[in-house]
Amino acid sequence: MAKSSDKRIAVTLECQVCRRRNYITTKNKVNDRERIEMKKYCRWDRSHTVHKETR
């Protein structure tokens, strides 16, 4: 029997402006096959920027 957490994986989000890895979140790998992009606050840029999933 598979665990319920096997479908959700931890991903790291990297700021596209300063290239720092600011956030760690989870995503459902069954529903979201591509890399996710979110607008999040970057404390080094002091603004909301696009953060992409890294490998």
N, CA, C and O atoms as a MOPAC input file, in Angstrom:
PM7 MOZYME 1SCF
protein

 N      0.83500 1    -1.17300 1     0.00000 1
 C      0.00000 1     0.00000 1     0.00000 1
 C      0.88600 1     1.24500 1     0.00000 1
 O      1.81400 1     1.35700 1     0.80100 1
 N      0.58900 1     2.18400 1    -0.91200 1
 C      1.40100 1     3.38400 1    -1.05200 1
 C      0.99800 1     4.43400 1    -0.02100 1
 O     -0.16100 1     4.52400 1     0.38300 1
 N      1.98200 1     5.22200 1     0.39200 1
 C      1.70700 1     6.30200 1     1.32500 1
 C      0.95600 1     7.42000 1     0.60100 1
 O      1.08000 1     7.57500 1    -0.61400 1
 N      0.19300 1     8.18100 1     1.34200 1
 C     -0.51800 1     9.29800 1     0.72900 1
 C      0.44100 1    10.42800 1     0.36400 1
 O      0.13500 1    11.24100 1    -0.50800 1
 N      1.59800 1    10.48700 1     1.02300 1
 C      2.54900 1    11.56800 1     0.75000 1
 C      3.43700 1    11.28200 1    -0.45100 1
 O      4.26600 1    12.12200 1    -0.80300 1
 N      3.29400 1    10.12500 1    -1.09400 1
 C      4.11600 1     9.81600 1    -2.26500 1
 C      3.77100 1    10.69800 1    -3.45600 1
 O      4.60800 1    10.90100 1    -4.33600 1
 N      2.55500 1    11.22200 1    -3.49600 1
 C      2.14600 1    12.05600 1    -4.61400 1
 C      2.60900 1    13.49200 1    -4.47600 1
 O      2.68500 1    14.21700 1    -5.46800 1
 N      2.92000 1    13.91000 1    -3.26200 1
 C      3.37100 1    15.27500 1    -3.03100 1
 C      4.87500 1    15.27000 1    -2.76600 1
 O      5.37100 1    14.50400 1    -1.93900 1
 N      5.59300 1    16.14100 1    -3.48300 1
 C      7.04100 1    16.21700 1    -3.32000 1
 C      7.43400 1    17.63100 1    -2.89400 1
 O      6.72100 1    18.59200 1    -3.18000 1
 N      8.55500 1    17.75100 1    -2.21900 1
 C      9.08100 1    19.05900 1    -1.81000 1
 C      9.89000 1    19.65700 1    -2.94900 1
 O     10.72200 1    18.97400 1    -3.54500 1
 N      9.65100 1    20.92800 1    -3.25500 1
 C     10.38700 1    21.63200 1    -4.30400 1
 C     10.95500 1    22.92700 1    -3.72300 1
 O     10.41100 1    23.48100 1    -2.76800 1
 N     12.03500 1    23.39000 1    -4.30200 1
 C     12.67700 1    24.63100 1    -3.89900 1
 C     12.39100 1    25.69500 1    -4.95300 1
 O     12.49600 1    25.42800 1    -6.15100 1
 N     12.03300 1    26.89200 1    -4.51500 1
 C     11.74100 1    27.99100 1    -5.42800 1
 C     12.90200 1    28.97600 1    -5.42900 1
 O     13.39300 1    29.38000 1    -4.37400 1
 N     13.33300 1    29.35600 1    -6.63300 1
 C     14.47000 1    30.25500 1    -6.80800 1
 C     13.99800 1    31.55300 1    -7.43000 1
 O     13.23300 1    31.54600 1    -8.39400 1
 N     14.45200 1    32.66300 1    -6.88000 1
 C     14.12300 1    33.98400 1    -7.43200 1
 C     14.80200 1    34.14500 1    -8.79400 1
 O     15.97500 1    33.80700 1    -8.95300 1
 N     14.06500 1    34.65700 1    -9.76300 1
 C     14.61900 1    34.81500 1   -11.09900 1
 C     15.41900 1    36.10800 1   -11.24900 1
 O     16.10400 1    36.29600 1   -12.25500 1
 N     15.34200 1    36.99200 1   -10.26800 1
 C     16.09700 1    38.24800 1   -10.33200 1
 C     17.45600 1    38.09100 1    -9.65500 1
 O     18.49100 1    38.36000 1   -10.26300 1
 N     17.45000 1    37.65400 1    -8.39100 1
 C     18.71300 1    37.57300 1    -7.64500 1
 C     19.27700 1    36.14600 1    -7.60700 1
 O     20.40400 1    35.94600 1    -7.15300 1
 N     18.51500 1    35.15800 1    -8.07500 1
 C     18.94100 1    33.74800 1    -8.16300 1
 C     19.15600 1    33.08600 1    -6.80300 1
 O     19.86700 1    32.08500 1    -6.71500 1
 N     18.55900 1    33.62400 1    -5.75000 1
 C     18.65300 1    32.98000 1    -4.43900 1
 C     17.48600 1    32.03400 1    -4.25800 1
 O     16.39100 1    32.26500 1    -4.77000 1
 N     17.73400 1    30.97500 1    -3.52800 1
 C     16.69100 1    29.98200 1    -3.26400 1
 C     16.01600 1    30.35900 1    -1.95200 1
 O     16.55200 1    30.11500 1    -0.87100 1
 N     14.84100 1    30.95300 1    -2.06100 1
 C     14.17800 1    31.56700 1    -0.91700 1
 C     13.12600 1    30.69000 1    -0.26400 1
 O     12.95200 1    30.76000 1     0.95300 1
 N     12.42800 1    29.87700 1    -1.01700 1
 C     11.26800 1    29.17000 1    -0.49100 1
 C     11.36400 1    27.67600 1    -0.75400 1
 O     11.95800 1    27.24000 1    -1.74000 1
 N     10.76400 1    26.89200 1     0.15400 1
 C     10.57700 1    25.45600 1    -0.03300 1
 C      9.08900 1    25.20300 1     0.12600 1
 O      8.48800 1    25.62300 1     1.11500 1
 N      8.48800 1    24.51900 1    -0.84200 1
 C      7.06400 1    24.23800 1    -0.81200 1
 C      6.83100 1    22.83100 1    -1.34100 1
 O      7.78200 1    22.14600 1    -1.71800 1
 N      5.59200 1    22.39800 1    -1.37300 1
 C      5.26500 1    21.08300 1    -1.91500 1
 C      4.36200 1    21.24100 1    -3.11700 1
 O      3.65000 1    22.23500 1    -3.25700 1
 N      4.40400 1    20.24500 1    -3.98000 1
 C      3.50200 1    20.23300 1    -5.12200 1
 C      3.07700 1    18.80500 1    -5.39100 1
 O      3.77100 1    17.85600 1    -5.02600 1
 N      1.94800 1    18.66500 1    -6.02300 1
 C      1.41900 1    17.36400 1    -6.39200 1
 C      2.03400 1    16.98500 1    -7.74100 1
 O      1.73200 1    17.61400 1    -8.75600 1
 N      2.89100 1    15.96400 1    -7.76000 1
 C      3.59100 1    15.62300 1    -9.00400 1
 C      2.69200 1    14.92200 1   -10.01000 1
 O      3.05800 1    14.80900 1   -11.18000 1
 N      1.52400 1    14.44800 1    -9.58400 1
 C      0.58500 1    13.82700 1   -10.51500 1
 C     -0.14200 1    14.90200 1   -11.32600 1
 O     -0.30100 1    14.76400 1   -12.53900 1
 N     -0.58000 1    15.96500 1   -10.66500 1
 C     -1.34600 1    17.01800 1   -11.33400 1
 C     -0.46400 1    18.07500 1   -11.98500 1
 O     -0.84300 1    18.62800 1   -13.01800 1
 N      0.69100 1    18.37000 1   -11.41900 1
 C      1.58400 1    19.42300 1   -11.92600 1
 C      2.87500 1    18.79100 1   -12.41700 1
 O      3.82100 1    18.62000 1   -11.64900 1
 N      2.91100 1    18.44900 1   -13.67500 1
 C      4.10100 1    17.81400 1   -14.24700 1
 C      5.21500 1    18.80600 1   -14.53100 1
 O      6.39100 1    18.48100 1   -14.36300 1
 N      4.85600 1    20.02300 1   -14.96300 1
 C      5.86000 1    21.02000 1   -15.32200 1
 C      6.40000 1    21.68400 1   -14.06400 1
 O      5.88200 1    21.48900 1   -12.96400 1
 N      7.44800 1    22.46900 1   -14.25100 1
 C      7.98700 1    23.24300 1   -13.13500 1
 C      7.03000 1    24.38200 1   -12.82200 1
 O      6.48600 1    25.01500 1   -13.72800 1
 N      6.83000 1    24.63600 1   -11.55100 1
 C      5.87600 1    25.67200 1   -11.17000 1
 C      6.56300 1    27.02700 1   -11.08400 1
 O      7.76100 1    27.11400 1   -10.81500 1
 N      5.78900 1    28.08300 1   -11.31600 1
 C      6.23900 1    29.46400 1   -11.18900 1
 C      5.24600 1    30.17700 1   -10.29700 1
 O      4.03400 1    30.04100 1   -10.46800 1
 N      5.76300 1    30.94100 1    -9.34100 1
 C      4.90400 1    31.70100 1    -8.43500 1
 C      5.50100 1    33.07900 1    -8.24300 1
 O      6.71800 1    33.25300 1    -8.28900 1
 N      4.63700 1    34.05600 1    -8.02900 1
 C      5.11100 1    35.37800 1    -7.65000 1
 C      5.17300 1    35.42100 1    -6.14200 1
 O      4.14600 1    35.33100 1    -5.47000 1
 N      6.38600 1    35.56100 1    -5.60000 1
 C      6.60000 1    35.56000 1    -4.16200 1
 C      7.45900 1    36.76900 1    -3.80000 1
 O      8.10000 1    37.37700 1    -4.65700 1
 N      7.45600 1    37.09700 1    -2.51700 1
 C      8.24500 1    38.22300 1    -2.04000 1
 C      9.70100 1    37.80500 1    -1.85400 1
 O      9.98100 1    36.79900 1    -1.20200 1
 N     10.61100 1    38.56400 1    -2.41600 1
 C     12.04600 1    38.33700 1    -2.24400 1
 C     12.57400 1    39.42200 1    -1.30700 1
 O     12.50300 1    40.61100 1    -1.61900 1
 N     13.10200 1    39.00300 1    -0.16300 1
 C     13.53600 1    39.99900 1     0.80800 1
 C     14.82000 1    40.69600 1     0.41000 1
 O     15.11600 1    41.76700 1     0.94000 1
 N     15.59100 1    40.13500 1    -0.49800 1
 C     16.81400 1    40.79200 1    -0.94600 1
 C     16.51400 1    41.84300 1    -2.01400 1
 O     17.19300 1    42.86800 1    -2.08100 1
 N     15.51000 1    41.59800 1    -2.84300 1
 C     15.09100 1    42.59000 1    -3.84300 1
 C     14.06200 1    43.56200 1    -3.27100 1
 O     13.82300 1    44.63200 1    -3.83000 1
 N     13.45400 1    43.17200 1    -2.14300 1
 C     12.40400 1    43.95900 1    -1.48000 1
 C     11.22300 1    44.21700 1    -2.41000 1
 O     10.66100 1    45.31200 1    -2.42200 1
 N     10.85300 1    43.20400 1    -3.18800 1
 C      9.69200 1    43.30700 1    -4.06600 1
 C      9.18900 1    41.91000 1    -4.40200 1
 O      9.85500 1    40.91400 1    -4.11900 1
 N      8.01300 1    41.84800 1    -5.00400 1
 C      7.46600 1    40.57700 1    -5.44700 1
 C      8.05400 1    40.24600 1    -6.81200 1
 O      7.93800 1    41.03600 1    -7.74900 1
 N      8.67900 1    39.09000 1    -6.92500 1
 C      9.30500 1    38.65700 1    -8.16700 1
 C      8.85600 1    37.24200 1    -8.50300 1
 O      8.25400 1    36.56100 1    -7.67300 1
 N      9.14700 1    36.80900 1    -9.70500 1
 C      8.80600 1    35.45400 1   -10.12900 1
 C      9.81400 1    34.48200 1    -9.54300 1
 O     11.02200 1    34.69500 1    -9.64200 1
 N      9.31700 1    33.41600 1    -8.93400 1
 C     10.15300 1    32.34800 1    -8.38500 1
 C      9.82800 1    31.07500 1    -9.14500 1
 O      8.65800 1    30.72600 1    -9.29700 1
 N     10.85300 1    30.37600 1    -9.62500 1
 C     10.67700 1    29.13300 1   -10.37400 1
 C     11.19500 1    27.95300 1    -9.58700 1
 O     12.08100 1    28.08600 1    -8.74300 1
 N     10.63500 1    26.81000 1    -9.87100 1
 C     11.06000 1    25.55900 1    -9.24300 1
 C     12.44600 1    25.14800 1    -9.75600 1
 O     12.72300 1    25.22100 1   -10.95300 1
 N     13.29400 1    24.72300 1    -8.84800 1
 C     14.61500 1    24.23400 1    -9.23000 1
 C     14.66600 1    22.71600 1    -9.04400 1
 O     13.78600 1    22.12800 1    -8.41600 1
 N     15.67500 1    22.11000 1    -9.58100 1
 C     15.81800 1    20.64500 1    -9.46500 1
 C     16.77500 1    20.31300 1    -8.35200 1
 O     17.03400 1    19.13800 1    -8.09000 1

